[in-house]
């Protein structure tokens, strides 16, 4: 099943986010190689693809896991948590409808 993982950043976490980005992306690339990643990306803090020093307010990942418990376990091991980028993370089942 698909799961939506939403991370909400701590204020002023841009430097920590940038430092942990490589490890964060490596985990996402592994999901992609396994065919389990639907989409992933950050929420810019301003209306721009490149928010510069304004940074980001969080991230969204939609990926396939065998259970909610597995998705939560995967999410809790994110380098952004270990690096104190995310203030909170939520994991919810997601049902993809469109595009078909």
Rosetta blueprint (number, residue, H / E / L):
1 X L
2 X E
3 X E
4 X E
5 X E
6 X E
7 X E
8 X E
9 X E
10 X L
11 X L
12 X L
13 X L
14 X H
15 X H
16 X H
17 X H
18 X H
19 X H
20 X H
21 X H
22 X H
23 X H
24 X H
25 X H
26 X H
27 X H
28 X H
29 X H
30 X H
31 X H
32 X H
33 X H
34 X L
35 X L
36 X L
37 X E
38 X E
39 X E
40 X E
41 X E
42 X E
43 X E
44 X E
45 X L
46 X L
47 X L
48 X L
49 X L
50 X L
51 X L
52 X H
53 X H
54 X H
55 X L
56 X E
57 X E
58 X E
59 X E
60 X E
61 X E
62 X E
63 X E
64 X E
65 X L
66 X L
67 X L
68 X H
69 X H
70 X H
71 X H
72 X H
73 X H
74 X H
75 X H
76 X H
77 X L
78 X L
79 X H
80 X H
81 X H
82 X H
83 X L
84 X L
85 X L
86 X E
87 X E
88 X E
89 X E
90 X E
91 X E
92 X E
93 X E
94 X E
95 X L
96 X L
97 X L
98 X L
99 X L
100 X L
